[in-house]
């Protein structure tokens, strides 16, 4: 049984588009999440945002991130946060396809809003996670 409020999608490394809005597919309302694919030698526009900061997560290939003219390289499993107002350009200077996720949002993060329970039978309001012990490993 799948909970009716859950939505699913997949990373599609060969979908043929540079940009795929995972936010729309998942119905995410609080932040942006996009899959980006750049073939070798492709690059995006130089851009900045008025409010939105972005995090880029490299899944495959190598990202050359140009920030205000300075080149930085990110390998798979590396990520970087770029403040909104800083100009940046995403470039695939490598020889293989670049697949990455771009997460974007603005506004203050609401931290520590989680509730936790010891087990599924607990119907109470829950407690702050730091007050609930971690369960034993399987």
N, C-alpha and C positions, 0 to 999 in steps of 0.2 A: 504494500500500500504506500502510495506517495502522498504526502501532505498537499492539499489543494493550493496552498499559498506559495509553494516552492516553484521556482522556474529554473530551467536548465538550458545550457547551450554548450558548445564545444569550441575549442581553438581549432580553426581550420587553416592550416599553414598553406594550403593550395587553393584558396577560394578565388584567386584571380583579381582581387581588388586590393588597393593599397590600404584601405580603411574600412573597418567593420565595427559598427557600434554595438558593443556587447551590452551597454547600458539599456538600449531600447529592447534588445532581445530578452534581457533578464527582467526588465521593468524596474531598474534601479532608479531611485528618485533623489538620493542624497549626494551622489558624486558621479562623475563620468568614468567610464571604462571602455577603452577601445582596443581592438587588435589592429596592429599596423604591420604591413608587410612591404618591404622595399627590396626589389631585385638588385643585383649588383649594379653599381653606378647610379642608382636612383637617389634622389634627395627630395626632401619636403621644402616647404616655404620657410623663409626666415619669419618667425612670428613671436609674439609675446601675448600676454593676457592682462586684462585690466585688473582682475581679482583672483583668478584661478591659479593655484599652484599645481604643478604636475609632477608625477613620479613616472619614470620610464623603467620598465623591467625587460631586460633582454632575455628572450627564450632561446633564440637560435641565431647564429651569425654574430657579427660584430657591429655595434652602433658607433658611428663617429658623431658625437654630439658637439656642435659648434656653439659656444656660448660667448656672445659679444666678441666674436672673431677668434676665440681660443678653442682649439680642437682637443677634445677628450675622447678616449676610446673606452667602450664598455663591452666586456665579453659576456657570454651566456651566464645567467644566474647573478649578474650584477645589476644594481639599480641605482638610480640617482633622483634626487628631488631638485626641481628647478622652480624658484619663486616666480610668481606671475609676471612681474614687470620686466624680467630679464629676457632679452632677445635670444632666441635659440633656433637652430636648424638641425634636423635629423637627416643623417647622410649614411648611405651604405657604400663605403669606399672599398669594401671587401669583394671577394670572389664568389661568395655564397649568399643565398637569400637571408635577409634579416627579418626575423619575426619578433615582435615585441608587444608588450602591453603598455598603454598609456592610461594612467589614473589621474583624474583631475577633480579638484573641488575647491570651494572657497568657504570662508567662515570658520569659526572656531570649532575644533573637535570637542565633542561631548564625551569625555572620558569617564570611566568608572560608572557607567549606567547599567552594567550587567547585573544579573541576579543569578545565583547558583543554588543547586540542590544536591543533596547527598545521593539520592536515588530517585527513580521514576515514580515511586509510590508517594513521595512527599508532595502534598497538594498545597502546602503553605506558600507564603509570598516569596520565599527564597531569601538568601542572604548575600551580602557582597562576596564576590568570589574569593577574596583573600581570607575570608572567615570559614570557608568550606575546604576541608582537606582534599588533596588530589586523590582520585580513586586508585586502587591497586591496578597494576598492569594486567592485561589479559594473560 
